[in-house]
Protein backbone atom coordinates (compact mmCIF):
# COMPACT_ATOMS: atom_id res chain seq x y z
CA UNK A 1 0.00 0.00 0.00
CA UNK A 2 1.57 3.32 -1.01
CA UNK A 3 2.48 5.83 1.65
CA UNK A 4 -0.02 8.70 1.52
CA UNK A 5 2.62 11.13 2.70
CA UNK A 6 4.61 10.50 -0.48
CA UNK A 7 1.84 11.56 -2.83
CA UNK A 8 2.65 14.50 -5.04
CA UNK A 9 0.41 17.50 -4.52
CA UNK A 10 -1.12 18.55 -7.83
CA UNK A 11 -2.21 22.05 -8.72
CA UNK A 12 -6.01 22.38 -8.45
CA UNK A 13 -7.89 22.25 -11.72
CA UNK A 14 -9.33 25.36 -13.34
CA UNK A 15 -12.80 24.38 -12.13
CA UNK A 16 -11.58 23.74 -8.58
CA UNK A 17 -9.91 27.16 -8.50
CA UNK A 18 -13.06 28.72 -9.92
CA UNK A 19 -15.18 27.13 -7.22
CA UNK A 20 -12.90 28.57 -4.56
CA UNK A 21 -13.35 32.05 -6.05
CA UNK A 22 -17.10 31.60 -6.24
CA UNK A 23 -17.30 31.17 -2.48
CA UNK A 24 -17.25 34.13 -0.12
CA UNK A 25 -13.48 34.29 -0.09
CA UNK A 26 -12.23 37.86 0.43
CA UNK A 27 -9.14 37.29 -1.72
CA UNK A 28 -11.07 35.65 -4.52
CA UNK A 29 -13.65 38.44 -4.30
CA UNK A 30 -10.91 41.01 -4.80
CA UNK A 31 -9.28 39.12 -7.65
CA UNK A 32 -12.51 38.71 -9.57
CA UNK A 33 -13.81 42.23 -9.13
CA UNK A 34 -10.64 44.21 -9.78
CA UNK A 35 -10.55 43.64 -13.57
CA UNK A 36 -14.21 44.58 -13.81
CA UNK A 37 -13.66 47.73 -11.77
CA UNK A 38 -10.79 48.84 -13.95
CA UNK A 39 -12.37 48.41 -17.36
CA UNK A 40 -16.13 48.30 -16.87
CA UNK A 41 -17.13 50.21 -13.74
CA UNK A 42 -14.59 52.97 -12.95
CA UNK A 43 -17.10 55.09 -11.06
CA UNK A 44 -15.68 57.24 -8.29
CA UNK A 45 -17.59 55.65 -5.43
CA UNK A 46 -17.18 51.99 -6.45
CA UNK A 47 -13.46 51.45 -5.63
CA UNK A 48 -13.84 52.52 -2.02
CA UNK A 49 -17.04 50.51 -1.58
CA UNK A 50 -15.30 47.47 -3.08
CA UNK A 51 -12.27 47.72 -0.77
CA UNK A 52 -14.39 48.24 2.32
CA UNK A 53 -16.67 45.31 1.43
CA UNK A 54 -13.64 43.13 0.72
CA UNK A 55 -12.19 44.06 4.11
CA UNK A 56 -15.50 43.51 5.91
CA UNK A 57 -15.71 39.98 4.53
CA UNK A 58 -12.11 39.34 5.59
CA UNK A 59 -12.78 40.55 9.12
CA UNK A 60 -15.88 38.36 9.37
CA UNK A 61 -13.74 35.40 8.37
CA UNK A 62 -11.35 36.08 11.23
CA UNK A 63 -9.01 38.80 10.08
CA UNK A 64 -7.56 36.84 7.16
CA UNK A 65 -6.74 40.04 5.32
CA UNK A 66 -4.05 41.04 7.78
CA UNK A 67 -0.74 39.22 7.62
CA UNK A 68 2.39 40.36 9.46
CA UNK A 69 5.36 39.96 7.10
CA UNK A 70 8.51 38.21 8.23
CA UNK A 71 11.48 40.32 9.27
CA UNK A 72 13.11 40.05 5.84
CA UNK A 73 9.96 41.19 4.05
CA UNK A 74 8.87 44.14 6.15
CA UNK A 75 10.89 46.91 4.49
CA UNK A 76 8.45 47.66 1.66
CA UNK A 77 5.19 47.72 3.70
CA UNK A 78 6.86 49.72 6.47
CA UNK A 79 8.27 52.26 4.00
CA UNK A 80 4.85 52.45 2.36
CA UNK A 81 3.24 53.31 5.70
CA UNK A 82 5.94 55.89 6.47
CA UNK A 83 5.49 57.52 3.08
CA UNK A 84 1.71 57.63 3.39
CA UNK A 85 2.01 58.84 6.98
CA UNK A 86 4.12 61.78 5.85
CA UNK A 87 1.79 62.64 2.98
CA UNK A 88 -1.15 62.57 5.42
CA UNK A 89 0.64 64.35 8.26
CA UNK A 90 -0.71 67.75 7.20
CA UNK A 91 -4.32 66.63 6.83
CA UNK A 92 -5.43 68.68 9.87
CA UNK A 93 -3.94 71.94 8.55
CA UNK A 94 -5.99 74.09 6.24
CA UNK A 95 -8.87 71.65 6.28
CA UNK A 96 -11.92 72.69 4.23
CA UNK A 97 -15.01 73.76 6.13
CA UNK A 98 -17.77 71.22 6.57
CA UNK A 99 -17.72 67.48 7.16
CA UNK A 100 -17.90 66.10 3.64
CA UNK A 101 -14.32 66.69 2.41
CA UNK A 102 -12.55 65.44 5.58
CA UNK A 103 -14.83 62.39 5.79
CA UNK A 104 -14.25 61.43 2.16
CA UNK A 105 -10.50 61.98 2.57
CA UNK A 106 -10.35 59.67 5.59
CA UNK A 107 -12.39 57.02 3.77
CA UNK A 108 -10.13 57.38 0.74
CA UNK A 109 -6.93 57.00 2.74
CA UNK A 110 -8.34 54.04 4.68
CA UNK A 111 -9.28 52.37 1.42
CA UNK A 112 -5.72 52.71 0.13
CA UNK A 113 -4.20 51.19 3.29
CA UNK A 114 -6.65 48.30 3.20
CA UNK A 115 -5.94 47.81 -0.49
CA UNK A 116 -2.21 47.54 0.18
CA UNK A 117 -2.78 45.06 3.01
CA UNK A 118 -5.04 43.03 0.75
CA UNK A 119 -2.56 42.99 -2.13
CA UNK A 120 0.25 41.92 0.22
CA UNK A 121 -1.86 39.03 1.51
CA UNK A 122 -3.14 38.18 -1.96
CA UNK A 123 0.37 37.86 -3.41
CA UNK A 124 1.09 35.07 -0.96
CA UNK A 125 -1.25 32.93 -3.05
CA UNK A 126 0.39 33.14 -6.51
CA UNK A 127 -2.50 31.32 -8.18
CA UNK A 128 -4.75 34.23 -7.21
CA UNK A 129 -2.37 36.67 -8.88
CA UNK A 130 -2.52 34.54 -12.01
CA UNK A 131 -6.28 34.75 -12.00
CA UNK A 132 -6.24 38.50 -11.49
CA UNK A 133 -3.79 39.13 -14.34
CA UNK A 134 -5.68 36.75 -16.62
CA UNK A 135 -8.88 38.64 -15.82
CA UNK A 136 -7.23 42.00 -16.52
CA UNK A 137 -5.94 40.78 -19.90
CA UNK A 138 -9.24 39.15 -20.85
CA UNK A 139 -11.50 42.04 -19.91
CA UNK A 140 -9.03 44.51 -21.43
CA UNK A 141 -9.20 42.64 -24.73
CA UNK A 142 -13.00 42.43 -24.54
CA UNK A 143 -13.43 46.16 -23.95
CA UNK A 144 -10.96 46.97 -26.74
CA UNK A 145 -12.72 44.69 -29.23
CA UNK A 146 -16.06 46.29 -28.37
CA UNK A 147 -14.67 49.84 -28.39
CA UNK A 148 -13.05 49.68 -31.85
CA UNK A 149 -16.26 49.37 -33.91
CA UNK A 150 -18.56 51.20 -31.51
CA UNK A 151 -16.36 54.29 -31.19
CA UNK A 152 -15.42 54.69 -34.85
CA UNK A 153 -18.31 53.08 -36.75
CA UNK A 154 -21.40 53.34 -34.54
CA UNK A 155 -20.63 56.64 -32.80
CA UNK A 156 -19.09 58.09 -35.97
CA UNK A 157 -15.75 59.33 -34.63
CA UNK A 158 -12.98 60.02 -37.09
CA UNK A 159 -9.57 58.38 -37.22
CA UNK A 160 -6.99 59.77 -36.66
CA UNK A 161 -8.53 63.01 -35.36
CA UNK A 162 -10.45 61.32 -32.51
CA UNK A 163 -8.60 59.32 -29.87
CA UNK A 164 -10.06 55.92 -29.03
CA UNK A 165 -11.91 55.58 -25.71
CA UNK A 166 -13.17 52.61 -23.75
CA UNK A 167 -16.85 53.08 -24.58
CA UNK A 168 -18.32 50.90 -21.81
CA UNK A 169 -17.87 52.84 -18.52
CA UNK A 170 -20.13 55.64 -17.32
CA UNK A 171 -23.23 54.26 -18.95
CA UNK A 172 -21.54 53.90 -22.36
CA UNK A 173 -20.47 57.54 -22.36
CA UNK A 174 -16.88 56.32 -22.46
CA UNK A 175 -13.72 56.63 -20.39
CA UNK A 176 -11.27 59.46 -21.16
CA UNK A 177 -8.65 58.47 -23.75
CA UNK A 178 -5.69 58.87 -21.37
CA UNK A 179 -7.27 56.64 -18.73
CA UNK A 180 -8.28 54.10 -21.37
CA UNK A 181 -4.76 54.06 -22.78
CA UNK A 182 -3.15 53.57 -19.37
CA UNK A 183 -5.39 50.63 -18.47
CA UNK A 184 -5.01 48.95 -21.85
CA UNK A 185 -1.24 49.46 -21.63
CA UNK A 186 -1.09 47.69 -18.26
CA UNK A 187 -3.04 44.76 -19.68
CA UNK A 188 -0.71 44.78 -22.69
CA UNK A 189 2.38 44.62 -20.46
CA UNK A 190 0.76 41.70 -18.62
CA UNK A 191 0.27 39.90 -21.95
CA UNK A 192 3.80 40.67 -23.17
CA UNK A 193 5.51 39.62 -19.95
CA UNK A 194 3.34 36.53 -19.67
CA UNK A 195 4.27 35.57 -23.24
CA UNK A 196 7.98 35.60 -22.36
CA UNK A 197 7.39 33.30 -19.37
CA UNK A 198 4.93 30.67 -20.56
CA UNK A 199 5.98 27.40 -22.19
CA UNK A 200 2.61 26.41 -23.64
CA UNK A 201 2.30 27.11 -27.42
CA UNK A 202 -1.44 27.59 -27.00
CA UNK A 203 -1.02 30.17 -24.25
CA UNK A 204 1.69 31.95 -26.21
CA UNK A 205 -0.63 32.21 -29.20
CA UNK A 206 -3.46 33.57 -27.07
CA UNK A 207 -1.17 36.06 -25.33
CA UNK A 208 0.33 37.25 -28.63
CA UNK A 209 -3.18 37.83 -30.00
CA UNK A 210 -4.21 39.67 -26.84
CA UNK A 211 -1.03 41.76 -27.01
CA UNK A 212 -1.77 42.82 -30.60
CA UNK A 213 -5.32 43.89 -29.70
CA UNK A 214 -4.28 45.77 -26.56
CA UNK A 215 -1.33 47.53 -28.17
CA UNK A 216 -3.59 48.56 -31.08
CA UNK A 217 -5.96 50.08 -28.54
CA UNK A 218 -3.08 51.93 -26.86
CA UNK A 219 -1.82 53.31 -30.19
CA UNK A 220 -5.29 54.51 -31.14
CA UNK A 221 -5.75 56.31 -27.81
CA UNK A 222 -2.60 58.29 -28.75
CA UNK A 223 -1.65 58.33 -25.07
CA UNK A 224 2.07 59.04 -24.92
CA UNK A 225 2.45 58.17 -21.24
CA UNK A 226 0.97 54.73 -21.90
CA UNK A 227 3.27 54.18 -24.89
CA UNK A 228 6.25 55.30 -22.82
CA UNK A 229 5.31 52.76 -20.17
CA UNK A 230 5.03 49.98 -22.75
CA UNK A 231 8.45 50.97 -24.11
CA UNK A 232 10.08 50.82 -20.67
CA UNK A 233 8.47 47.44 -19.97
CA UNK A 234 9.75 46.18 -23.31
CA UNK A 235 13.30 47.29 -22.46
CA UNK A 236 13.06 45.45 -19.12
CA UNK A 237 11.92 42.28 -20.89
CA UNK A 238 14.79 42.59 -23.36
CA UNK A 239 17.30 42.90 -20.51
CA UNK A 240 15.91 40.09 -18.36
CA UNK A 241 14.56 37.49 -20.78
CA UNK A 242 16.35 35.39 -23.44
CA UNK A 243 16.39 36.70 -27.01
CA UNK A 244 13.98 34.06 -28.42
CA UNK A 245 11.46 34.97 -25.72
CA UNK A 246 11.12 38.69 -26.36
CA UNK A 247 11.76 38.85 -30.11
CA UNK A 248 8.16 37.83 -31.00
CA UNK A 249 6.87 40.46 -28.57
CA UNK A 250 8.84 43.19 -30.34
CA UNK A 251 7.59 41.93 -33.71
CA UNK A 252 3.95 42.01 -32.59
CA UNK A 253 4.28 45.54 -31.18
CA UNK A 254 6.07 46.90 -34.26
CA UNK A 255 3.61 45.32 -36.71
CA UNK A 256 0.63 46.51 -34.67
CA UNK A 257 2.02 50.03 -34.43
CA UNK A 258 2.66 50.21 -38.17
CA UNK A 259 -0.85 48.93 -38.92
CA UNK A 260 -2.49 51.49 -36.61
CA UNK A 261 -0.42 54.28 -38.11
CA UNK A 262 -1.61 53.38 -41.60
CA UNK A 263 -5.23 52.41 -40.98
CA UNK A 264 -6.60 55.44 -42.86
CA UNK A 265 -4.55 54.33 -45.88
CA UNK A 266 -5.13 50.59 -45.50
CA UNK A 267 -8.93 50.89 -45.08
CA UNK A 268 -9.82 54.28 -46.58
CA UNK A 269 -13.51 53.41 -46.94
CA UNK A 270 -13.82 52.87 -43.17
CA UNK A 271 -11.30 55.44 -41.95
CA UNK A 272 -11.26 58.30 -44.48
CA UNK A 273 -8.15 60.44 -44.18
CA UNK A 274 -9.07 63.13 -46.69
CA UNK A 275 -10.12 66.56 -45.36
CA UNK A 276 -13.86 67.01 -45.04
CA UNK A 277 -15.95 70.19 -44.83
CA UNK A 278 -12.88 72.37 -45.11
CA UNK A 279 -11.23 70.79 -42.06
CA UNK A 280 -7.55 69.97 -42.36
CA UNK A 281 -6.90 66.53 -40.85
CA UNK A 282 -3.46 65.16 -40.06
CA UNK A 283 -2.70 61.88 -41.76
CA UNK A 284 -1.90 59.44 -38.94
CA UNK A 285 -2.36 58.97 -35.19
CA UNK A 286 1.38 59.57 -34.81
CA UNK A 287 1.05 62.98 -36.45
CA UNK A 288 -1.64 63.91 -33.93
CA UNK A 289 0.49 62.75 -31.00
CA UNK A 290 3.41 64.88 -32.13
CA UNK A 291 1.19 67.87 -32.87
CA UNK A 292 0.11 68.06 -29.22
CA UNK A 293 3.69 68.87 -28.09
CA UNK A 294 3.70 68.92 -24.26
CA UNK A 295 -0.10 69.40 -24.07
CA UNK A 296 0.41 72.34 -21.73
CA UNK A 297 2.10 70.31 -18.99
CA UNK A 298 5.13 72.60 -18.76
CA UNK A 299 2.80 75.55 -18.23
CA UNK A 300 0.99 73.64 -15.47
CA UNK A 301 4.24 72.67 -13.75
CA UNK A 302 5.42 76.29 -13.82
CA UNK A 303 2.13 77.38 -12.25
CA UNK A 304 2.48 74.80 -9.47
CA UNK A 305 6.05 75.92 -8.80
CA UNK A 306 4.92 79.56 -8.53
CA UNK A 307 2.60 78.56 -5.68
CA UNK A 308 5.46 77.14 -3.58
CA UNK A 309 6.52 79.79 -1.08
CA UNK A 310 9.88 79.70 0.69
CA UNK A 311 12.38 77.02 1.57
CA UNK A 312 10.05 75.45 4.15
CA UNK A 313 7.48 74.53 1.51
CA UNK A 314 10.21 73.27 -0.80
CA UNK A 315 11.37 70.86 1.90
CA UNK A 316 8.08 70.08 3.67
CA UNK A 317 5.62 70.52 0.81
CA UNK A 318 2.48 72.62 0.63
CA UNK A 319 0.38 70.11 2.55
CA UNK A 320 -2.44 67.70 1.94
CA UNK A 321 -5.15 70.24 1.12
CA UNK A 322 -3.10 72.55 -1.12
CA UNK A 323 -4.93 73.22 -4.38
CA UNK A 324 -3.26 71.34 -7.24
CA UNK A 325 -5.72 72.21 -10.00
CA UNK A 326 -5.45 75.11 -12.43
CA UNK A 327 -8.09 77.20 -14.16
CA UNK A 328 -8.03 78.89 -17.55
CA UNK A 329 -7.35 82.25 -15.93
CA UNK A 330 -4.04 80.79 -14.65
CA UNK A 331 -2.96 78.67 -17.60
CA UNK A 332 -4.28 78.16 -21.11
CA UNK A 333 -6.27 75.01 -20.26
CA UNK A 334 -8.22 73.68 -17.25
CA UNK A 335 -6.12 71.10 -15.38
CA UNK A 336 -8.10 68.92 -12.92
CA UNK A 337 -4.93 67.39 -11.39
CA UNK A 338 -1.13 67.84 -11.53
CA UNK A 339 -0.60 65.43 -14.47
CA UNK A 340 2.34 63.73 -12.81
CA UNK A 341 2.26 61.56 -9.68
CA UNK A 342 5.85 62.41 -8.75
CA UNK A 343 5.25 66.12 -9.39
CA UNK A 344 2.25 65.87 -7.09
CA UNK A 345 4.31 64.13 -4.41
CA UNK A 346 6.91 66.91 -4.49
CA UNK A 347 4.19 69.58 -4.48
CA UNK A 348 2.24 68.23 -1.52
CA UNK A 349 5.01 66.43 0.39
CA UNK A 350 8.11 68.40 -0.55
CA UNK A 351 11.59 66.99 -0.83
CA UNK A 352 10.94 64.84 2.23
CA UNK A 353 7.95 63.17 0.59
CA UNK A 354 9.87 62.72 -2.65
CA UNK A 355 12.80 61.21 -0.75
CA UNK A 356 10.55 58.76 1.11
CA UNK A 357 8.93 57.79 -2.16
CA UNK A 358 12.38 57.21 -3.67
CA UNK A 359 13.31 54.89 -0.80
CA UNK A 360 10.03 53.00 -1.22
CA UNK A 361 10.50 52.56 -4.97
CA UNK A 362 14.12 51.48 -4.45
CA UNK A 363 13.13 48.85 -1.88
CA UNK A 364 10.28 47.52 -4.01
CA UNK A 365 12.33 47.51 -7.21
CA UNK A 366 15.10 45.48 -5.53
CA UNK A 367 12.65 42.72 -4.75
CA UNK A 368 11.14 42.73 -8.23
CA UNK A 369 14.64 42.67 -9.71
CA UNK A 370 15.45 39.72 -7.46
CA UNK A 371 12.46 37.82 -8.87
CA UNK A 372 13.39 38.70 -12.45
CA UNK A 373 17.08 37.82 -12.15
CA UNK A 374 16.26 34.34 -10.90
CA UNK A 375 13.67 33.73 -13.61
CA UNK A 376 10.87 33.42 -11.05
CA UNK A 377 8.61 36.19 -12.33
CA UNK A 378 9.62 39.16 -14.49
CA UNK A 379 6.14 40.64 -14.72
CA UNK A 380 6.25 42.73 -11.56
CA UNK A 381 9.46 44.46 -12.57
CA UNK A 382 7.96 45.15 -16.01
CA UNK A 383 4.77 46.49 -14.39
CA UNK A 384 6.71 48.68 -11.99
CA UNK A 385 8.87 50.11 -14.77
CA UNK A 386 5.88 50.75 -17.00
CA UNK A 387 3.84 52.33 -14.21
CA UNK A 388 6.69 54.51 -12.99
CA UNK A 389 7.42 55.79 -16.50
CA UNK A 390 3.75 56.50 -17.21
CA UNK A 391 3.22 58.33 -13.92
CA UNK A 392 6.03 60.74 -14.75
CA UNK A 393 3.65 62.40 -17.22
CA UNK A 394 0.23 61.44 -15.89
CA UNK A 395 -1.47 60.65 -12.62
CA UNK A 396 -2.82 62.57 -9.67
CA UNK A 397 -1.51 61.41 -6.29
CA UNK A 398 -0.12 58.24 -4.74
CA UNK A 399 -1.57 59.06 -1.32
CA UNK A 400 -5.20 58.28 -2.17
CA UNK A 401 -7.01 55.24 -3.51
CA UNK A 402 -9.63 57.17 -5.46
CA UNK A 403 -8.05 59.89 -7.61
CA UNK A 404 -9.20 61.80 -10.66
CA UNK A 405 -7.60 59.35 -13.17
CA UNK A 406 -8.30 56.24 -11.00
CA UNK A 407 -5.30 54.23 -12.26
CA UNK A 408 -2.58 54.91 -9.65
CA UNK A 409 -3.42 51.82 -7.52
CA UNK A 410 -2.95 49.64 -10.59
CA UNK A 411 0.09 51.29 -12.17
CA UNK A 412 2.11 51.87 -9.00
CA UNK A 413 0.87 50.19 -5.85
CA UNK A 414 -0.12 46.79 -7.23
CA UNK A 415 3.28 45.89 -8.81
CA UNK A 416 5.24 47.44 -5.95
CA UNK A 417 3.44 45.57 -3.17
CA UNK A 418 2.70 42.33 -5.05
CA UNK A 419 6.30 41.97 -6.24
CA UNK A 420 7.69 42.57 -2.75
CA UNK A 421 5.21 40.17 -1.14
CA UNK A 422 5.86 37.45 -3.72
CA UNK A 423 9.63 37.79 -3.21
CA UNK A 424 9.21 37.54 0.57
CA UNK A 425 7.03 34.44 0.13
CA UNK A 426 9.62 32.76 -2.10
CA UNK A 427 12.36 33.61 0.40
CA UNK A 428 10.36 32.06 3.24
CA UNK A 429 9.59 28.86 1.31
CA UNK A 430 13.08 28.29 -0.10
CA UNK A 431 15.95 26.83 1.96
CA UNK A 432 18.53 29.47 2.81
CA UNK A 433 21.37 27.50 1.24
CA UNK A 434 19.66 27.49 -2.15
CA UNK A 435 20.43 31.11 -2.93
CA UNK A 436 22.08 34.18 -1.51
CA UNK A 437 20.18 37.16 -0.15
CA UNK A 438 22.33 39.96 -1.52
CA UNK A 439 19.49 41.32 -3.66
CA UNK A 440 17.11 41.60 -0.70
N, C-alpha and C positions, 0 to 999 in steps of 0.2 A: 504494500500500500504506500503510495507516494506521500512524502512529508508535506503537509499543507504549508509549512513555513517556507518551503523552497519554491512555491509557485511564483511565477513572474507576474507582477502587477501590470495589467494592460490599461492603456488610456481609455477612458469611457468613450462610448460611441457618440456620434453626433446627436442621436435621439436622446441618449442618457444625459448628455450635457444640456440639451434643450429642455428636458424635463426639470432639471435642477433650476434653470433660469425661470421656468414658468411658475415655480413655487415662490412664496413670499420670502425670497432671499434678498437682503438689502444690496448685496454686491451684484447679483444678477439683475436686480431692478435698475441699478445705475448703469450697468453695461448696456442693457437693452434700450434704455430711454435716451442715453446721451446722443447716439447718432440721429435719432428722430428730432431731438431738441435742436441740434446744430443745423440741420438742413430743412426741416419741415415746420418747426414751431418756434422760431427764435423771437418769441414775444417777451417783453421786458419783465413780466412778472413770473413767467414759467420757470426760469432757471432757479430762482430762489425757492419757489414752492417745491420744485423737484428735489433740491438738496435737503430741504428741511423734512420732506416726507421720507426720503431715503434714510436720513439720520434717525427719524422717529421709529421707523421699522427696525433699524439696527439696535436702538436702545431697548425696544420691546423684546428683542431676541437676546438681551443680556449684554449689551454693550459691545457687540462684535465689531463695530466700526473702529473702535479705538485699540490700537496696538502699539505698545511701547517698543521702539526699535532697540536693537542691541547696541552696545557701546560703539562698535565700529560703524554703525549705520546712522548715528544720530546727527551728524554734522549738518546734512542738508535740511532736515525738518527743523532743527534748532535755528539755523541761520535764516530759514524762511520765517519763523516766528519773530526773530529779532528784527528782520527787515520790515515785516508788516507792523510790528510794534512801533518802530520808529515812524513809519508813514502815518500811523494812527495816533501818534503821541500828541499831536496838535488839534485833535478833534474837538476839544472843549474850548478852543480859542476862536473867537470870531464866528461862533455858531449862529446859523440863521434863526430868526424868530419863528416861533411856532413849534409844534411837535412833529410835523410830518417829515421834514428833512432829516433831523437827527434819528428818528425811528427807522426810516428807510436805510440810512447809512449804517446803523448798527446791524440791522438785518442783513444788509449786503456784506458787511465784513464778516459776520458770523457764517454766512453761507460760504464764503471763500475758505475760511478755516476748516469748516466741515468738509468741504470739497477736497482739500488737500489731505486731510486725515483719511477720507474715503479712498482717494487714489493710492495713497501709501499702502493701505490695507489691501486694496484690490490687486495691486501689482504683486502681492505675495501669492497670488493664484494665477500663474501665467496663462492658463487656459482662458481665464476671463478676459485678460488683455487681448488674446487672439480674437475672441468673440467681438469685443468692442471695436477693434481695428477692422475686422471683416465687415461689421455693420456700417462703419463709417465709409468704407470703400463702396459697399453695395448701395447704400442710400445716396451717396454722392453721385455715383453713376446713374442711378435712377432719376434723380432730380435734374442732372445734366441732360439726359436723353429726352426728358419731358420738356425741359426749358428750350432746347434748340428750336424745335418746330413751333412751339407755342409763341415764343418771344418774337421770332422773325417772320413766321408765316401767318399765324393766327392773329397776333396783335399788330402785325404790320410794321415792325421796326426795321430800320435800314442798316445793312452791313456795308461798310465798316463804321458808319457815323454813330450808330447806337451800340453801346457796350452791353453785352449779354448779362442778364440777371437771372437768378434763381426765381422762377415765377411762382413757386408754390407758397412761400410764407406770406403772412399778413393777408389772409383771405384772397390769395392769388393776385395781390397787388405787386408782389415781387420784393426781393431783398436787394439792397443797394449793390451795385456792381463790385465795389471794393470788398465788401463783406462776402459776397458770393465767390469772388476770386480767391480770397484767403482760405475759405473753407474747402473749396474744390482743390486748391493747391495742397492743403494738408492731406486730403484723401489721396491725391496723386503721389505725394511723397510716400505715403503708406504703401501704395501699390508698387512703386519703384523699388523701395527698400525690401518689401516682401518678395519681389521677383528675384532679387539678388541672393536671397536666403533659401528659397524653397528648392527642393529637389524634384518635385513632381512635375512632369511635362504638362499635365492637365492644368495644374494650378498656375504654372508659368504662363500658359496661353491665356488663361482667364485674367491674370494680373496684367499682362501686356495689353490686352484689350481694354481693361478698365483704365490703365494708364493713358492710353491714347484718347479715350473719351474725356477723362478728367483734364488732361493737359490741353485738349482742344477747348474745353470750357474756360480754362484759365486764360488762354490766349485771346479768346473772344471777349472776355471781360476787360481786357486791356489794363489789367491791374499790375503795375510795375513792381510793387512790393511783393505780390504773390509770385511773380516770375523771378524776382531776385531770390526769394526763399527757395524756390525749386532749383535754381542754379547752385546755390550754396549746398543744398542737400545732395545734388548730383556730384559736386566736387568731393564731398565727404564719402560718398559711395565709391568714387573712383580711387580715393586714397586708402580705403579700408577693405575693399572687396577685390577679388581676382579679376583680371581683364575680361575673361569670357563671361563673367557674371554681369558686369555693368555695360558692356558694349551694346547688347540689344536694347537696354534702357535708353542709352544715348540715341540710338537709331530711331526708336519710337518717338522720342521727344522732338528730334530734328525733323523727321518726316511729318509729324503732326503740326509742328510750327509752320513749316513751309506750306502745307495744305491750307491752314487757316489764313495765312497771309495772302493766298491766291484764290480764296473762295469766290470773290467777285468775278475773277477771270475764268475759273474752272466751271462755275455754274452761273453764267450771267443772267439766265432767265429767272433764277430764284433770287440771286443777290445782285441786282443791277448796280454797276459802279459808275454809270454815266451821270452827269449832273442833271437834276430835274428841277423844273420850275425856277430856273435861274440860280439855283443853289450850287455852289462849288463844293464838291465832295472830294476828300482825299481818297487815294486809291486803295489803301490797305489798312488793316488794324494797326500795323506797325507805324505807319505814317501818323495816325491819330495819337498813338502813344507819345511819339517824339514831339508832336505839335503842342502837347500840353506842358512841355518844359518842366518846371518844378511845381506846377499847379498851385502856386502861391504859398508853398510851405515856407520858403525862406522869409517871406514877408510876415507870416504868422510867427515864426521863431524870433524874429527881430522884435515883434510886438510883445511877446512873452518876456524877452530879456529886458525890455524897457520898463516892465513892471517890477522887476527885482530891484529892491532898494537897499544899498549898503552891503558891507561885507558879511553882516550877520545873516542876511537872507541868502547870500551866496552859499554860505556854509550850512545853514540850518534849513533853508528852504522857506517858501512863503506860507506853508501850512496846508492843512487838509482842505480847508474851505476856500482857499484862494481861487478866484475866478480864472479858469483856463480856456474860456471861450473867447471869440472875437466877433465883433459886429462889423457891418459894412462901413460904419463911420470910422472904424479903426484901421481896417485893412480892406482890400478890394473885394473880398468875398466873405460870406458868413462861415465861420469855423466852429462847429459844435464841440470840438475836443482838440487836444494839442497835436494830433497827427504824428505821434511818435511816443511810444511807451517809455523810452529812456529819457526823452526830453521832458516828459511829464514827471518822471521820477526826480530829475534834477530840479525841476520847477517847484514841486511841492515839498520834496525832501532834502533839497540842497546837495552839496557834495557828500555829506554824511550818508544820505539815502542812496546816492549813486554808488558810493563806496561799499555799502552793505550789499547792494544788489550785485556789484561786481564779485564780492566774496561768495555770494550765493550761487551765481552762475558758474564761477570757477569750481566750486565744490561739486555741483551737479554735473558739470561737463566732465570732470575727472572720472566720475563713476560711469557715465555713458561711454567715455573713451575706453575705460577698462573693459566694458562689455564688448565693444566693437573690436578691440585689439585681440581678444581671445576668441573671436568668431561666435560669441554667444548670441548677441543680438545687436545689429548695427542700426536698427530703426530709431532708437531713442536719441542717438547722437545726430542722426539725419534730421529728425523732428526738431531737436533743440537748435541746430544750426539754421534750419529753414525758418523757424519761428523767430529766433533772435534777429535774423537778417530782415525779415518782413516787418518786425516791430520797430526797426530803426526809422521807418518812413510812415508807418501807420500805427494805430492803436491809441488807446485812451490812458488807462492807468493799470498798473499791476497790483494795486492795493484793494481792488474791489472785484467781486464776482460778476456783477451785472454792470457793464459799461455801455457806452454808446454803441461801439461796434459789436460787442458781444463775442469776440473771438479770442481774447487774451487768455482765458482759462485753457483753451485748447492749444493755442500756439506756444505758450510759454510754460504754464504750470503743469500741464499733463506730462509732457516729455521730461521736464526737470525732476518731478517727484517720482513718476513711474520708473524712470531709468535708475534713479538712486535707490529706490526700494527694491527693484529687481536685482541690482548688483549686491545689495546687502543680503537678500535672500540667498543668492548663489553662494556668497561668501560663507553664510551660516551652514549651508547644506554640503559644502565641499570640504574634504579634509585639508587641514592647514598645509600639509606637506605637498599637496598637489600643485600649488602655485604660490607665488610670492605676492605680497600685499603692497608693493611699492606704489602702485597706481591709486590705491585707496588711502 
